[in-house]
Amino acid sequence: MTERRASIERNTNETKIKLDFAVDGEGVSQLETGVPFLTHMLDLFTKHGHFNLTIEANGDTEVDDHHTTEDIGICLGHVLKEALGDKKGIKRYGSAFVPMDETLAQVVVDLSNRPHLEFRAQFPSEKVGTFDTELVHEFLWKLAIEARMNLHVIVHYGHNTHHMIEAIFKALARALDEATQIDARVKGIPSTKGML
């Protein structure tokens, strides 16, 4: 099997990002995002998804974390789609429930070439450290659009905002790990349309 890996370099007036992503990795990350909480989330995303992820990002974080977080979501979605190629043999669907103490998060994905985010989570706090929690939706929305996937995120319950967001990223990792796995039973592209 050819290596399922892709890279991107994206430069705007707001951010400069280099990102390399391998689907079939070892959970290894090298992350310089400039956004500490996002770095923490992407580190555990990489670990729990068994991916490899390298990011070098420089953004206008002196303004806020919005542009950097959004643009990393764009870049990660882009390389995920590119790394999967024509998607022959993949499972396509993935789902995961992840608990973290009082919190239970669920993520369901379909690598369908049909971008959609359904986000059902309400965070008690507007910030975790210096990170604006509304940026979780922004990141996931841009990830779903660029990866062209259905992404459903549900936090069933919880009251600690850090736990809720961490459970989302871990569930996302596990759902994508499942959806991207090669299934020997799948012959060709997993769609009656003949393409994804």
C-alpha positions as a Python dict, from the first residue, in 0.01 Angstrom:
ca = {
    (1, 'M'): (0, 0, 0),
    (2, 'T'): (132, 344, -89),
    (3, 'E'): (196, 583, 194),
    (4, 'R'): (-112, 785, 284),
    (5, 'R'): (48, 1116, 358),
    (6, 'A'): (18, 1476, 243),
    (7, 'S'): (166, 1818, 314),
    (8, 'I'): (61, 2178, 265),
    (9, 'E'): (220, 2519, 294),
    (10, 'R'): (-32, 2803, 322),
    (11, 'N'): (66, 3168, 356),
    (12, 'T'): (-173, 3458, 406),
    (13, 'N'): (-140, 3806, 554),
    (14, 'E'): (-267, 3657, 883),
    (15, 'T'): (-93, 3318, 909),
    (16, 'K'): (192, 3114, 770),
    (17, 'I'): (145, 2741, 809),
    (18, 'K'): (341, 2430, 712),
    (19, 'L'): (162, 2106, 792),
    (20, 'D'): (246, 1742, 723),
    (21, 'F'): (1, 1460, 801),
    (22, 'A'): (28, 1081, 777),
    (23, 'V'): (-285, 868, 815),
    (24, 'D'): (-95, 552, 904),
    (25, 'G'): (133, 687, 1171),
    (26, 'E'): (257, 606, 1518),
    (27, 'G'): (89, 883, 1715),
    (28, 'V'): (389, 1115, 1680),
    (29, 'S'): (340, 1491, 1675),
    (30, 'Q'): (574, 1787, 1637),
    (31, 'L'): (361, 2094, 1692),
    (32, 'E'): (440, 2463, 1695),
    (33, 'T'): (101, 2630, 1660),
    (34, 'G'): (144, 2942, 1873),
    (35, 'V'): (-186, 2848, 2041),
    (36, 'P'): (-102, 2637, 2350),
    (37, 'F'): (-447, 2487, 2409),
    (38, 'L'): (-484, 2394, 2041),
    (39, 'T'): (-139, 2236, 2053),
    (40, 'H'): (-253, 2024, 2347),
    (41, 'M'): (-569, 1915, 2161),
    (42, 'L'): (-383, 1829, 1839),
    (43, 'D'): (-118, 1637, 2032),
    (44, 'L'): (-379, 1407, 2185),
    (45, 'F'): (-570, 1393, 1852),
    (46, 'T'): (-254, 1260, 1688),
    (47, 'K'): (-185, 1012, 1968),
    (48, 'H'): (-535, 865, 1985),
    (49, 'G'): (-579, 851, 1607),
    (50, 'H'): (-241, 682, 1551),
    (51, 'F'): (-154, 955, 1301),
    (52, 'N'): (167, 1150, 1252),
    (53, 'L'): (132, 1529, 1246),
    (54, 'T'): (385, 1809, 1209),
    (55, 'I'): (280, 2174, 1222),
    (56, 'E'): (481, 2495, 1202),
    (57, 'A'): (242, 2788, 1235),
    (58, 'N'): (301, 3158, 1279),
    (59, 'G'): (-11, 3368, 1309),
    (60, 'D'): (-139, 3699, 1437),
    (61, 'T'): (-197, 3564, 1787),
    (62, 'E'): (-128, 3911, 1923),
    (63, 'V'): (-480, 3988, 1790),
    (64, 'D'): (-635, 3660, 1905),
    (65, 'D'): (-619, 3287, 1826),
    (66, 'H'): (-898, 3290, 1567),
    (67, 'H'): (-703, 3306, 1240),
    (68, 'T'): (-441, 3052, 1345),
    (69, 'T'): (-697, 2803, 1475),
    (70, 'E'): (-918, 2842, 1168),
    (71, 'D'): (-631, 2813, 921),
    (72, 'I'): (-486, 2503, 1089),
    (73, 'G'): (-833, 2346, 1056),
    (74, 'I'): (-833, 2437, 686),
    (75, 'C'): (-487, 2288, 633),
    (76, 'L'): (-556, 1969, 830),
    (77, 'G'): (-879, 1908, 638),
    (78, 'H'): (-701, 1963, 307),
    (79, 'V'): (-421, 1715, 378),
    (80, 'L'): (-661, 1455, 519),
    (81, 'K'): (-857, 1458, 193),
    (82, 'E'): (-541, 1455, -17),
    (83, 'A'): (-378, 1174, 182),
    (84, 'L'): (-683, 949, 134),
    (85, 'G'): (-676, 988, -245),
    (86, 'D'): (-963, 806, -415),
    (87, 'K'): (-1055, 635, -85),
    (88, 'K'): (-1048, 284, -231),
    (89, 'G'): (-1087, 16, 34),
    (90, 'I'): (-1152, 244, 331),
    (91, 'K'): (-1425, 182, 586),
    (92, 'R'): (-1554, 538, 518),
    (93, 'Y'): (-1763, 560, 838),
    (94, 'G'): (-1632, 592, 1190),
    (95, 'S'): (-1778, 663, 1531),
    (96, 'A'): (-1650, 691, 1884),
    (97, 'F'): (-1775, 761, 2234),
    (98, 'V'): (-1512, 899, 2469),
    (99, 'P'): (-1566, 966, 2840),
    (100, 'M'): (-1352, 1202, 3040),
    (101, 'D'): (-1450, 1206, 3404),
    (102, 'E'): (-1800, 1364, 3414),
    (103, 'T'): (-1809, 1422, 3037),
    (104, 'L'): (-1925, 1198, 2752),
    (105, 'A'): (-1853, 1302, 2393),
    (106, 'Q'): (-1954, 1131, 2070),
    (107, 'V'): (-1815, 1191, 1721),
    (108, 'V'): (-1944, 1028, 1401),
    (109, 'V'): (-1780, 1080, 1061),
    (110, 'D'): (-1855, 988, 702),
    (111, 'L'): (-1573, 1051, 452),
    (112, 'S'): (-1838, 1106, 189),
    (113, 'N'): (-1716, 1408, -10),
    (114, 'R'): (-2024, 1582, 136),
    (115, 'P'): (-1906, 1851, 379),
    (116, 'H'): (-2129, 1909, 679),
    (117, 'L'): (-2077, 1983, 1049),
    (118, 'E'): (-2344, 1909, 1306),
    (119, 'F'): (-2225, 2045, 1639),
    (120, 'R'): (-2419, 1980, 1959),
    (121, 'A'): (-2208, 2109, 2246),
    (122, 'Q'): (-2252, 2393, 2490),
    (123, 'F'): (-1946, 2487, 2690),
    (124, 'P'): (-1999, 2639, 3037),
    (125, 'S'): (-1692, 2863, 3000),
    (126, 'E'): (-1607, 3106, 2720),
    (127, 'K'): (-1235, 3048, 2769),
    (128, 'V'): (-997, 2769, 2864),
    (129, 'G'): (-686, 2956, 2967),
    (130, 'T'): (-651, 3218, 2694),
    (131, 'F'): (-829, 3005, 2431),
    (132, 'D'): (-1178, 3114, 2319),
    (133, 'T'): (-1395, 2803, 2332),
    (134, 'E'): (-1607, 2919, 2036),
    (135, 'L'): (-1299, 2840, 1825),
    (136, 'V'): (-1364, 2466, 1870),
    (137, 'H'): (-1665, 2502, 1639),
    (138, 'E'): (-1463, 2717, 1399),
    (139, 'F'): (-1183, 2460, 1379),
    (140, 'L'): (-1418, 2165, 1328),
    (141, 'W'): (-1629, 2350, 1071),
    (142, 'K'): (-1326, 2431, 856),
    (143, 'L'): (-1188, 2079, 901),
    (144, 'A'): (-1517, 1928, 778),
    (145, 'I'): (-1540, 2163, 480),
    (146, 'E'): (-1184, 2107, 360),
    (147, 'A'): (-1185, 1730, 425),
    (148, 'R'): (-1528, 1719, 259),
    (149, 'M'): (-1672, 1496, 528),
    (150, 'N'): (-1983, 1467, 736),
    (151, 'L'): (-1880, 1542, 1094),
    (152, 'H'): (-2127, 1507, 1381),
    (153, 'V'): (-2013, 1614, 1727),
    (154, 'I'): (-2228, 1561, 2035),
    (155, 'V'): (-2139, 1624, 2397),
    (156, 'H'): (-2405, 1428, 2582),
    (157, 'Y'): (-2319, 1578, 2918),
    (158, 'G'): (-2039, 1738, 3114),
    (159, 'H'): (-1964, 2053, 3312),
    (160, 'N'): (-1588, 2099, 3286),
    (161, 'T'): (-1511, 2282, 2961),
    (162, 'H'): (-1156, 2147, 2931),
    (163, 'H'): (-1283, 1790, 2972),
    (164, 'M'): (-1558, 1846, 2715),
    (165, 'I'): (-1323, 1978, 2447),
    (166, 'E'): (-1059, 1715, 2516),
    (167, 'A'): (-1318, 1437, 2488),
    (168, 'I'): (-1430, 1582, 2151),
    (169, 'F'): (-1078, 1577, 2008),
    (170, 'K'): (-1010, 1225, 2135),
    (171, 'A'): (-1341, 1100, 1992),
    (172, 'L'): (-1264, 1276, 1662),
    (173, 'A'): (-930, 1098, 1647),
    (174, 'R'): (-1079, 756, 1714),
    (175, 'A'): (-1365, 807, 1468),
    (176, 'L'): (-1126, 916, 1192),
    (177, 'D'): (-892, 628, 1272),
    (178, 'E'): (-1181, 388, 1217),
    (179, 'A'): (-1312, 558, 902),
    (180, 'T'): (-970, 568, 734),
    (181, 'Q'): (-881, 205, 799),
    (182, 'I'): (-852, -27, 503),
    (183, 'D'): (-1115, -303, 509),
    (184, 'A'): (-1018, -609, 304),
    (185, 'R'): (-1387, -675, 235),
    (186, 'V'): (-1430, -342, 58),
    (187, 'K'): (-1367, -382, -314),
    (188, 'G'): (-1291, -48, -474),
    (189, 'I'): (-1463, 269, -358),
    (190, 'P'): (-1718, 228, -74),
    (191, 'S'): (-2012, 392, -252),
    (192, 'T'): (-2281, 274, -494),
    (193, 'K'): (-2205, 594, -691),
    (194, 'G'): (-1862, 455, -777),
    (195, 'M'): (-1686, 762, -642),
    (196, 'L'): (-1647, 968, -326),
}
